């Protein structure tokens, strides 16, 4: 498998579909492949990709930060999925949003728009929250899946309200330190050369490298529930191992098996896009896990070119980290991901 998969990724690099990649494949508890190919920086000067490269995870933040934080609150008895969001954030309960529950935000069924370009107005986090509080719904609550950054931004503030802690501090204490994810967090301060470069930024007069790619998150000071997290393949392998092993890592229960089982449940069978809590589930519509992963598969993607997918039927998980936006916002990644997962599954 290793030869075929690495040849595939190297062709994608040679075709300028991605600058480089780090790939981790685990099958039945054994790491079959963990390799780096290509470059973490191409312009203005090439720098080779390494296993220690730090990536902007983009929307993987939703499942590597916000989701485990909410599941931890469920485990601690501090929230329930059917709690109204406005119980914790009273200002949210207006403009038809009074009946939105935590589960609606996690399953993208709250009726909120997908996103707004708040950064164009240089809004702060609090000003963005005020806009979300005033936001009217674009469809009835619980009737349709619309992937919404606004819902996950709201959840991040809800978590802070419940815990009375800053979001990064809660995650560090409750999730990342127990998982030995020591290079995972927001607003990282490592040397610039550790990072995979993302997109060219006019106001920086250069490429973003260690600065969050998502413009709204940058406007929010680098911290949000929908984007902003940075990590390495080593740290993410600890996270995926915990998820796959029903919440246990190094003999310690980080999240309950009940919470993780619930997170994989299909809450949106009424829609063509199946959603668990945070997770994308393998659906009848196009899926980035390809054609061979089982119906019970689940995962998530990030706009910068990242993804995580699990197939519990065969105890397989795949971490793919790329910085495809270094070449701009082309769609090559949309074909790359499913073909890569097909290749891995076919060669097991």
C-alpha positions in Angstrom: 0.0 0.0 0.0 2.7 2.4 1.0 4.3 2.6 -2.5 1.0 3.1 -4.3 -0.2 5.8 -1.9 3.0 7.8 -1.9 3.2 7.6 -5.7 -0.3 9.0 -5.9 0.5 11.9 -3.6 3.8 12.6 -5.4 1.9 12.8 -8.7 -0.6 15.3 -7.1 2.4 17.4 -6.1 4.0 17.2 -9.5 0.7 18.2 -11.1 0.7 21.3 -8.8 -2.6 20.2 -7.2 -1.1 20.5 -3.8 2.3 21.8 -2.6 2.8 18.8 -0.3 1.1 16.6 2.2 1.5 14.6 5.4 -0.5 11.4 5.6 -1.2 9.0 8.5 -3.0 5.7 8.0 -4.0 3.5 10.9 -5.6 0.0 10.4 -6.8 -2.1 13.3 -4.7 -0.2 15.8 -1.5 -0.4 13.8 0.1 2.6 12.0 0.6 1.4 8.4 1.9 4.7 7.0 3.0 8.1 8.3 4.9 10.0 5.7 5.5 13.5 4.3 5.8 14.4 0.6 6.4 17.6 -1.3 6.9 21.0 0.2 5.4 23.0 3.1 6.4 26.2 1.2 6.7 26.7 -2.5 6.8 30.4 -2.9 8.8 32.5 -2.6 11.3 29.7 -1.8 10.8 25.9 -1.6 11.0 24.2 1.8 10.4 20.5 2.2 7.4 19.1 4.1 8.2 17.2 7.3 6.4 15.1 9.9 6.9 17.9 12.4 5.2 20.5 10.1 2.4 22.5 11.8 -0.8 22.9 9.8 -3.7 25.3 9.9 -6.5 22.8 10.4 -9.3 25.2 9.3 -12.7 23.6 9.8 -11.1 20.5 11.5 -11.3 22.9 14.5 -15.0 22.1 14.6 -14.3 18.4 15.5 -10.9 18.6 17.2 -11.8 21.6 19.4 -15.5 22.5 19.6 -16.9 19.0 19.5 -14.8 17.4 22.2 -15.3 20.5 24.4 -19.1 20.1 24.1 -18.9 16.3 24.7 -16.8 17.0 27.8 -19.6 19.3 29.1 -22.1 16.6 28.4 -20.0 14.1 30.3 -19.7 16.5 33.2 -23.5 17.0 33.4 -23.2 20.7 32.6 -25.2 20.8 29.4 -27.6 18.5 27.5 -28.1 18.5 23.7 -31.7 19.8 24.1 -30.7 22.9 26.1 -31.7 26.1 24.4 -28.6 28.1 23.3 -30.3 31.2 24.8 -30.2 29.6 28.2 -26.5 30.2 28.3 -26.3 33.2 25.8 -29.6 35.2 26.4 -28.8 37.7 23.7 -28.9 34.8 21.1 -32.6 34.2 21.8 -34.1 36.8 19.4 -35.1 37.0 15.7 -36.7 33.6 15.7 -33.7 31.8 17.4 -35.4 31.2 20.8 -35.9 27.5 20.1 -32.4 26.6 18.7 -30.8 23.9 20.8 -27.2 22.9 21.2 -27.8 19.8 19.0 -29.0 22.1 16.2 -25.7 24.0 16.1 -23.7 20.8 16.2 -25.7 19.2 13.4 -25.9 22.4 11.3 -29.7 22.4 11.4 -30.3 25.6 13.3 -31.5 27.6 10.3 -28.5 30.0 10.4 -26.8 31.2 7.2 -23.5 29.4 6.2 -21.3 32.5 6.9 -20.9 36.2 6.6 -17.7 38.0 5.6 -17.5 39.9 8.9 -13.8 40.5 8.4 -14.6 43.0 5.5 -15.9 45.3 8.3 -12.9 44.6 10.6 -15.4 43.5 13.3 -14.1 42.2 16.7 -15.3 39.0 18.3 -17.9 40.8 20.4 -19.2 42.7 17.4 -19.4 39.5 15.4 -21.4 37.9 18.2 -23.7 41.0 18.3 -24.4 40.4 14.5 -25.1 36.7 15.1 -27.5 37.6 18.0 -29.4 39.9 15.6 -29.3 37.3 12.7 -32.6 36.1 11.4 -33.1 32.5 10.3 -33.0 31.6 6.6 -35.0 28.4 7.1 -37.1 26.7 9.9 -35.1 25.2 12.8 -34.4 21.5 12.3 -35.6 21.3 8.7 -32.5 21.4 6.6 -28.7 20.9 6.8 -26.8 24.1 6.0 -23.2 23.9 7.0 -22.9 27.0 9.2 -19.8 28.7 10.6 -22.1 31.0 12.6 -23.4 28.1 14.6 -19.9 26.9 15.6 -18.8 30.5 16.5 -21.8 30.6 18.8 -20.9 27.3 20.4 -17.4 28.5 21.2 -18.9 31.4 23.2 -21.4 29.1 24.8 -18.5 26.8 26.0 -16.8 29.9 27.5 -20.0 30.9 29.3 -20.6 27.4 30.8 -17.0 26.8 31.8 -16.2 30.4 32.8 -12.8 29.8 31.1 -11.2 30.9 27.9 -11.8 28.4 25.2 -8.1 27.6 24.6 -7.4 27.1 28.3 -10.4 24.7 28.7 -9.2 22.7 25.7 -5.6 22.6 26.9 -6.6 21.3 30.3 -9.4 18.9 29.5 -8.4 17.6 26.1 -4.9 18.4 24.7 -2.7 17.9 27.8 -4.3 14.5 28.7 -3.8 13.5 25.0 -0.2 14.8 24.9 -1.2 17.1 22.1 1.5 19.6 23.1 1.8 21.4 19.7 -2.0 21.9 19.2 -3.7 25.2 19.9 -4.7 28.7 18.7 -2.3 31.5 17.9 0.9 29.3 17.9 4.2 30.9 18.7 6.6 28.5 17.1 9.2 29.6 14.6 7.8 30.5 11.2 9.7 27.7 9.4 7.7 25.1 11.3 4.4 26.0 9.5 2.9 24.9 6.2 2.3 28.2 4.3 -1.2 28.9 3.2 -2.5 31.7 1.0 -1.0 34.9 -0.2 -2.3 37.8 1.9 -2.2 41.4 0.5 -2.1 43.1 3.9 0.9 41.0 4.9 2.5 41.4 1.5 3.3 37.7 1.7 2.0 34.2 2.5 0.4 33.4 5.7 2.6 31.0 7.8 1.5 30.5 11.4 -1.3 33.1 11.0 -4.8 31.7 10.7 -6.0 31.4 7.1 -9.7 32.0 7.8 -10.3 35.7 7.6 -13.2 35.9 10.1 -11.1 34.0 12.7 -8.1 36.3 12.0 -10.5 39.2 12.7 -11.5 37.5 15.9 -7.9 37.4 17.2 -7.2 33.9 15.9 -9.7 32.1 18.2 -13.0 30.6 17.2 -15.1 27.5 17.3 -15.2 27.1 13.5 -11.5 27.6 12.6 -8.2 28.7 14.0 -6.7 25.5 15.4 -3.1 24.5 14.5 -1.7 21.0 14.9 0.7 18.3 13.7 0.2 14.8 12.4 1.7 13.4 15.7 -0.8 15.3 17.9 -3.7 14.4 15.6 -2.8 10.7 15.7 -3.2 10.8 19.5 -6.6 12.4 19.0 -7.8 10.0 16.4 -6.5 7.0 18.5 -8.6 8.3 21.4 -11.7 8.7 19.2 -11.3 5.2 17.7 -10.7 3.6 21.1 -14.0 4.8 22.6 -12.4 7.8 24.4 -9.5 6.0 25.9 -5.9 7.2 25.5 -2.9 5.6 27.3 -5.4 3.9 29.7 -7.2 7.1 30.6 -10.8 7.9 29.7 -10.7 11.3 28.0 -14.3 11.3 26.7 -17.0 8.7 27.5 -17.8 6.0 25.1 -21.5 7.1 25.4 -20.6 10.6 24.2 -18.6 9.3 21.2 -21.3 6.8 20.3 -23.9 9.6 20.3 -21.6 11.8 18.2 -21.6 9.2 15.4 -25.4 8.9 15.3 -27.2 10.2 12.2 -29.3 13.2 13.3 -30.2 14.3 9.8 -31.7 11.3 8.0 -34.3 13.7 6.5 -31.6 15.4 4.4 -29.3 14.1 1.7 -26.3 15.3 3.8 -26.0 13.1 6.9 -24.7 14.7 10.0 -23.7 13.5 13.4 -22.6 15.8 16.3 -19.9 17.8 14.5 -19.0 14.9 12.2 -19.9 14.5 8.6 -21.3 11.0 8.1 -20.9 9.0 4.9 -23.9 10.0 2.9 -25.7 9.2 -0.4 -24.4 12.5 -1.7 -20.7 13.1 -2.7 -18.4 12.1 0.1 -14.7 13.0 0.6 -14.1 9.5 2.0 -14.6 8.0 -1.4 -16.5 5.0 -2.6 -15.1 2.1 -0.5 -15.5 3.4 3.1 -18.5 1.7 4.8 -21.8 3.3 5.5 -20.8 3.8 9.2 -17.8 6.0 8.3 -17.5 9.5 9.6 -15.0 12.4 9.4 -14.5 16.1 8.6 -12.6 18.3 6.2 -10.9 21.7 6.4 -10.7 24.4 3.7 -6.9 24.6 3.8 -6.7 21.0 2.6 -7.0 18.9 5.8 -9.2 16.0 6.6 -9.8 13.1 9.0 -11.9 10.0 8.2 -12.8 6.9 10.2 -14.2 3.6 9.0 -15.2 1.8 12.2 -16.3 -1.3 10.3 -12.7 -2.2 9.6 -11.1 0.0 12.3 -9.4 2.3 9.8 -8.6 6.0 10.0 -6.8 8.4 7.7 -5.4 11.8 8.5 -4.6 13.9 5.5 -2.9 17.3 6.0 -2.2 19.5 3.0 -1.9 23.3 2.5 -3.6 23.3 -0.9 -4.6 27.0 -0.6 -0.9 27.9 -1.0 -1.7 27.5 -4.7 -5.0 29.5 -4.4 -8.6 28.3 -4.0 -8.7 25.7 -6.8 -10.9 22.6 -6.4 -8.3 19.8 -7.0 -8.7 18.7 -3.4 -12.3 17.7 -4.0 -11.2 14.9 -6.3 -8.0 14.2 -4.5 -9.5 13.2 -1.2 -12.0 10.5 -2.4 -9.5 9.0 -4.8 -6.8 8.8 -2.1 -9.3 7.1 0.3 -10.3 4.6 -2.4 -6.6 3.8 -3.1 -6.0 3.2 0.6 -9.0 1.1 1.1 -8.4 -1.0 -2.0 -4.8 -1.8 -0.9 -5.5 -2.9 2.7 
